[in-house]
Amino acid sequence: MIAPLIRPIRLQGGTFYTFSSASEDLGLSFNSSDKKFRFSKFALLNVPNIENPSTNFENFIGLSNTPGAYEEIDGSKTQNDYLAESFQNYCLNLEAMVSSSQDYDQNLFRTASERVFFKWLKELGAIRFREATVGVEQTSSSFGVHFVEEDNSIAYEKVVKYVGDIGILNTVKNNANAFTEVYVYIPTSQGNTPTVMFKAVDDANYAPGMVFTNEPADPLDAEYIYGRSAASIQPAGLSTRAFFDSDTFTFTTPDPFGATADFYYYDTVTASYIQEGNPGFQWWYSNPVPNSYFTEPTSFIDPTNDIYKIESVNKSVEFKRSRLDGITLEFDTAAYSGMANAGINNFGKFNESAAAQTFDFNAILVYYDLYDPATLANSTTNLFGVLFLDNVDPLPSGGGYIPRLTKYKPNSITGANGNSYSFRINLKFDVNTDDTAVETSINDYNPYSLELYMDVLNEMTASVALMNKNNQLLNSLQAQINGVTNLIVDSQNAVTLSQRIDALEKLINDNKVIFANNESLLALIQRNYEDIINIYNNTTSINVAYNLDVITSGDGIFLDKTQAGQVKIINTDQEFNLGPKPLVSITNDFTVLPNTFQYTDKLIPFSNYLKITDGTPGNPYITDRDIVIRINDTDTAWKKGQSYRISFKNGVDMSNNNGNFNLIVYTDANDNLNTGFAYGAEAAFVTYLEFAEKGDKPIVEIICLDPDTYTFTYDIF
């Protein structure tokens, strides 16, 4: 296993990141008859803002909080890029290193993905905990030590807002795709989960005191994420340098602005910072190891918070960090005091209780169960992936945030209405060659209307199959009946045949004279033949005219009929077909959005051409956001081999003090791919690095390889 390479969160439609270790359970499910895989749970998260906290130590996301990331976060990229780098270079990299450890036990049902995800959040200062109170949050101490997030306050906003059950699964197969649809549904009647509990889990693969060190065959690759090197190409231009807990063998780090400085540790006893070299100095781990991750040194059940600080000449971060490790959500409803006391045995009813309230969310965690279908024993719930609902928007004061959706719970007292949400996540891992069909997985406590809806879908699927089968049978019977009918001659048909025979007999008798004089008939035929030959050879006074109206023009062809009796075929298609506006300006013609300049152009037949004219000779246009071109193929469909060329008169500077930006081209205006939104097909993604290679003035030519699946390639000149 190697660390995966990801793209930043998309500007439209959100982005789903899958954890690599889920492939273990998928493979086990496919290759083992007694182990089955099913999607089961989901959780809604309110991912905090990306900011440096004030003296209140708010639970913001601090991208520079880990030593390995401190010098990488230097302000040269967007916050959307930095969040993707942190998730790739810390979270997914740590998961890959844990799963690839020599001592990793493949037989354990529980993967490390969920524990790694929550470790990533808590190392960034985004999530903190306290021990659950027995009788208030936890049913009894017999369930072991449990934890909840810190209470909401001016310094803390809870991250995990809602826990629910996945009610609908659907497998889809057509000529272009085969995938599984996972539906996440939040009913109108529900609010947040009043209490969300966590537990700390350790096993042979993830336990206290573990150190995961990157030790590749080539020592020069140790600074990069697992299995990658300096030569690895990141398709979105993100960094591949790993964000380790311990980056070097000392407690110092290079200053991202060129100087050198020390790490500092905050001593909560003396309320002072102790500098490196002084007695008693340490980070949260005592001995640094280069290019390594650490689990908590001694215990996974300590929710104590510590305050840490990393400081250099021009940069400083200070944050509050939780010691809790091995963090997983508690899905056992019996452990929740609020459910046990009310006689509730599922999260759906718990989320409808009076304690549930309106909440905001911007990300979804998707879970699955691995279980024995015969006994339902050894069932384990693992984290499959995370869906970020939107990209990171910048904040005026610096940093950024993922826009949030508000889930309103109805209020019977004030009469306020509620709302509901449904998300469809398409996951392409279906390897079954048989025809697929609708498959339901509905718990009896899900909304009754949803169950009826799925029953109707199942009945409709069966009805369509039965109708198609009966239709084929009816067509076969109709063909047989028509054949038999043609063989039957009734009395009416006999009379008609007799009349027609009499008519033929009379006609023959009337023409006996002609048939009797064969020589005259042959002479007439010979004379007609000679006349036709003379007309053909133009040796008579008869002129022959042709009907030219039946010849019509088509795309790229013009017919000149101005000369009587003649038609001239003229090719009107040059190398490029120009639309009404082939020359456009980012400043005047593009729509300015928070993160993009966006322009929509209409596709026309044959080769298309668009030129961006901004800038002056020798001075390319300097952009401060991505450039997005949407090609509207509503009136003219893409053809195989059709091209669309984009050029730049004076060039565009895509990498400058504003950050690094890309040229992205989308199409499929009618959503023929069924992605759920228009312009869901990416035709080209040209990075700022590719612009730099061509002196900021590339010529990008997009070629359609398959119009049915919207498969494109592009060349850069």
Buried (B, 14 or more C-beta within 10 A) or exposed (E): BEBBBBBBBBBBBBBBBBBBBBBBBBEBBEEEEEBBBBBBBBBBBBBBBBBBBEEEBBBBBBBBBBBBBBBBBEEBBBBBBBBBBBBBBBBBBBBBBBBBBEEBEEEBBBBBBBBBBBBBBBBBBBBBBBBBEBEEBBBEEEBEBBBBBBEEEEBBBBBBBBBBBBBBBBBBBEEEEBBBBBBBBBBBBBBBBBBBBBBBBBEEBBBBEBBBBBEBEEEEBBBBBBBBBEEBEBEBBBBBBBBBBBBBEEBBBBBBEEEEBBBBBBBEEEEEBBEBEEEEBBBBBEEBBBBBBBBBBEBBBBBEBBBBBBBBEEBEBBBBBBBBBBBBBBBEBEBBBBBBEBEBBBBBBBBBBEBBEBBBBBBBBBBBBBBBEEEEEEBEBBBBBBBBBBBBBBEEEEBBBBEBBEBBBBEEEEEEEBBEBEBBBBBEEBEEEEEBEBEBBBEEBBBEEBBEBBEEBBEEEEEEEEEEEEEEEEEEEEEEEEEEEEEEEEEEEEEEEEEEEEEEEEEEEEEEEEEEEEEEEEEEEEEEEEEEEEBEEEEEEEEEEEEEEEEEEEEEEEEEEEEEEEEEEEEEEEEBBEEEEEEBBBEEBBEEEEBBBBBBBBBBBBBBBBBBBBBEEEEBBBBEBBBBBBBBBEEBEBEEEBBBBBBBBBBBBBBBEBBBBBBBBBBBBEEBBEBEEBBBBBBBBBBBBBBBEBEBBBEBBBBBEEBEEBBBEBEEE
